[in-house]
Structures are given as C-alpha cells and as structure tokens.
Amino acid sequence: METARIAETKNRFDLADRDCIRRALLRYMQQRAIGVPTLQKEIATANNLTLDRVPLKTLQRFLGDTHRSNDALIRFCAQFVGALQDSDPLAAFGEQMAAFLGVWRDWHDCRPVPLEMTGRYSGRARRAADPGGGMRVYRGDAEDWVPFSAVEIEAAPAHPFAIVREFVSNWDRRPAEASAATAPRRAYEGIAIHPNGSFFVVMRNVLTGTPRIYWLDWVTEDRLGGQGHESRAALDAGPATGSPLHSSTPVLFDRAKEGS
C-alpha cells in the first residue's frame, strides 16, 4: 500500500504524501468513532513514544490541514497508518483510483457513492446479433433484452467508492430459451465511483483478470442503465479471425425486490 511505502522510505513528505496520510487518519477516526486525543494515544503507543512526542495541538492542526506540520510528526503518523493497512486489494484499488481521478480535490470533483445506489440488482443486456449473420431490427421492446447478470453494490464506509461484484450467467447474451446450462459463467469484482453525477464501475474477471467497465446512471427510481465494455480473453469463443477485440453492450440493472 502506498502509505506503508511512504513510512518505510521517507523522512520528508510532500503535499501528496501528507494528504494521503491525513485522509487515512480521518477515515480511521470515523470508522471507530474516536476523537483526536484517542488517536494521539494510539499513534504514540504504536511508535513506542511518550505523548509529548505527538503533541495534541500539532496533530489537530495536521488533521485540519491548517498548518504545515513538521516531518517528524508526519513520520509517526505514516508509520501508524502503514501498520493499519490490510491486504484487501479492492479497498487499495478504490483508494488509488479515487486519488488518481482527483476525487479529493476540494472535496467537490467527485462525491461519495450515494447509499441509495447500494444493494442487489438483476441485470439485462441487449440481445446479441444473430450469429448466423441474419439481420434483426431492434424495436426497443422487451424482446431486445435478455437476462444477463446479478450485481451487488456494497458500501465502503468512510470511502468515496463502493465495492461491486457481478456474476454474469449469460455472457453471450442469448435468448433465455437458448441459454444452455453449460454456457460460460463469469465472476467479477471491483469498485465504483460517482464522478460528476455518473456511476463509473471498474472490475476484473476473478479468473482471468480481464477488465470490465460500466458507465451507468439512473433510468428510473430503481433502475440503472448504461453501457458495459469488456475486452475478450483467451477463454472467449469466437472465430479466429475477424473477432472484435472487446464486447460492448447496453445494459439495464433493476434493483432486486426485498425478499427475492
């Protein structure tokens, strides 16, 4: 994790380092519902220091970003935060993704994923074209959409992103009656952020690592809609030549009803 690396290799900290450490401490306080005095004691204990080595007012100023605190204090904070990091790759990826996209700049570029977006959804996709080459006109009615996947969006407390998991049971987007029991089933995991009002999801196939993304927005009160994209991998069936390098399709996700 980046903060752990900072703690191990640096005695001086630039603005980006300080911002990363500050956010981690604020999240830690929020998740555990503690105040600055308790945090001061925990940082001192973790670094085998007396309390006077972690001055309370200096720590408060650092957390409030009102003064440029000395590097000695930041080093103690970085060591503390680095020891807290777990091995959750989704949380690490979400944090780095948010930082890369400038989510934290003035706290306005990207708001946290709203709680009303979390929950379970059943997904439908635009039916695939006839593999035999026949032409079919899309009329925009129910026949154009086929069952596709199940999605779960899970809140990540004190983070601007959400955790997303998807199980695709009809990757080839066949009609329900033509979907065989042996059809490929794929599992994905990743994160979602909410920049500028849109809903952006980045996931990976848990088996192959193939990336998958969605751009979504509310279509109705309980329905998300948008576009999904995924690059093709070696496991994907298709002609050896002339096969597109990626799959792209419109999708709809309906919130699952309680008890279903």
N, C-alpha and C positions, 0 to 999 in steps of 0.2 A: 504494500500500500504506500502511496506517495508520502503520507505523513511520517510513517515509520522510516522511510529512506531519509527524509529530511533530518529526523532526530539522530540518525546514525552518522551522517556525513557532514553536517553543517554546524558551524559555530556562529555564523552570521546568517540572517534571514531577510529576504527581500519582501516586498509588499505581498506578492502572491503566496509565499510561504506563510506569512502571518495571517493572511485571510483564510487560508486552508485550516490552520491550527485553530483560529478563533471560531470558525464555523463548527469544527468538531467538538470544541468545548461547549459551545452553546447547545448543540444537539444533545450532548451527554447530560447537561443540566436539565434540559427539557424532558428527556426520556425518563429521568429518575426523579424529577420534581424536587431538585435541590437548589440551594442558593449559593452565592459566591463564597461565603465563609466555609461551607462544607466542601466545596470544590477546592478551596485553598488547602484545607487539611489533607484531602486526598492526594493532591499534587505533591505536597511536602512529604507525605508518607511514602508515595511511590518512588520519590527520588532520595529517600533517606535524609531529609533535610529538617531543620527546625522551622517553625512557622515564620520567623523573621526573615528567612531566605526567600520566602514567597509573600511579599508584602500584600496585604489585602487591598489597599487602595490602588496599588500598581496593577494588580490583577483585574480590579474593577475597570480601570481605565483601558486596559488592553481589551477586555471583553466589549466595552462600549465603543472602542475604536476612537477614543478622544485624544490620545497621546501616542507617540511612538515609544513603546516600552523598550527597555534595554534587552540586548540579546541573551543575557544570562537567564532572565525570566522566561523568555520565549523558548530557550533550550529545555528548561524544566517542563514547560507545557507540552513541547513536542515529544519529549520522552514519555510523558504521561499518556498522551493521545496515541502514540505509536504502540504502546503496550495494550491499548484497548482494542485495537483493530482485530476483527475476527477474519475467518477465511471465506466469508460469503462473497463469491465473485459478482453476484448480481448487485449487491449494495456498493461494492467498489466500482463496478462499471457505471452504475447510475450516478454516483458522485462525480466521477471523472467526466461523464457525458454532460452533466449539468454545468460543470465548471468550464468545459471546452466551449459550450454554446453561449457562455456569458450569462447564464441564468441569474447569477448572483449580482450582476452589475446594477447597483442602486435598488436592488430587490424589485425591479419593475419589468425587466425584459421577459421574464417567464414566471408565471405564478405557479404555486404547487398544484399538483393534480387534485381537482376537487373530489371530495369524498363521495359525492353523488355518482361519480364515474366508476367507483369500485363495485365489485360484485361479479356474478357469473352471467355469461352471455352464451346464447346459441348463435352460431354463425351460418350465414348463407353466402354463396358466391354465384356470380354469373355463370350460367351453364356453358361448358366448353363447346367449341365448334365441332361439327361432325367430323370425326377422324377420317371418314371416307372421302372427304373433300366436298361433300354436298353443302349447298348454301342454305342458311336458315336466317330468316328475318327476325330480329329482336323486336318484340312488340311491347316490352316493358311490363308484361304481366307476370303472374306467378310462375308460368311455365319456364320463364327465363332464369329462374333462381333455383338452386339445388342445395340441399343440406351440405355443409362444408366442415364446420369445426365447433369445438367448445372452448370458450375463453374464460379465464378467471383473472380479474384485475384486483390486486391486493394492495392496500395502503401501506406505505413505509413511513411510520411516524417520525416526525422531525426532519424528513427529507422532502425535496421538491418533486421527486419522482415516485412512481408506483411500480410494483413488481407485476409482471404479466406472464402468464403461462397459457399455452394453447395446445390443444390436441386436435390435429387435423385427421379426420376419418375419410375424407373424400377429396384427396388432393387433385385427382384428375378431373374433378367437377363433373362427374357423370350423373345422369338422372337417377333418382332414388331406386327405381326398379332395375337399373343396370349395374348398380354398385355391388360388386361381389364381396364375399366375406374375406377374400384374400387380397383385396385392394390395399395399397400402401397406407399405413397409418403412421403419422409423424408427430413427435412431441417437440415443443419449443419452449424456451424460457428467455426472458429479457426484461427490459424496463420501458416505461412510458413517461414522457414529459409533456408539458402543456404550454408550449411557447405561443404567444400571441393569439391565444384562443383556440388553436388547433390541438389535436391529440396525436402525438408522434410516438410510434412504438418501434423499438429495435429489439429483435430477438435472434436466437440462433437455434438451429436444429441440434438437439442434445446428443444425437448420434453422430452426425457428420460435421457439425459446426457451420453448416450452410446458413448465411444470413437471411433474415426475413424482416421486412419493414411494413408498417401501415401508416397512412395518413388518414385520420378519421375526424368526424365532427358529428354533432347531434343532428339526426334527421327528424326524429320525433322525440317525445319526452323520454321514452325508454328504448330508443334505437339509435345506434351509432352506424354511420355509413361512410364509405370512402374507398380507397384503393389499396390493394396489397401487392407487394412485389417480393419475389424470391428468385435467387439465381439457381440454375439447375446444377445438380451434382451427379457423380458417377452412378448413384443408385437410381436415377430417374430413367424411366423407359422413354423410348423415342427413337426416331430414325438416326442413323449415324451421321448423316449429313443433312444440312438444312434445318436442323432443330434450333429453335431460338435459345439464346443463352440464359434467358430468365423467363419466369412466369409472372404475368401481371393481370390482375382481375379486379373488377368492382366487388365489394363485399358489403354485407349488412350484418350487424350484430344486435340481436334482440335480447334485452335483459330477461334472465330466467325468472319465472314467477316463483314466489315463496312456496316451499314445499315440493318443488319439482326437482 
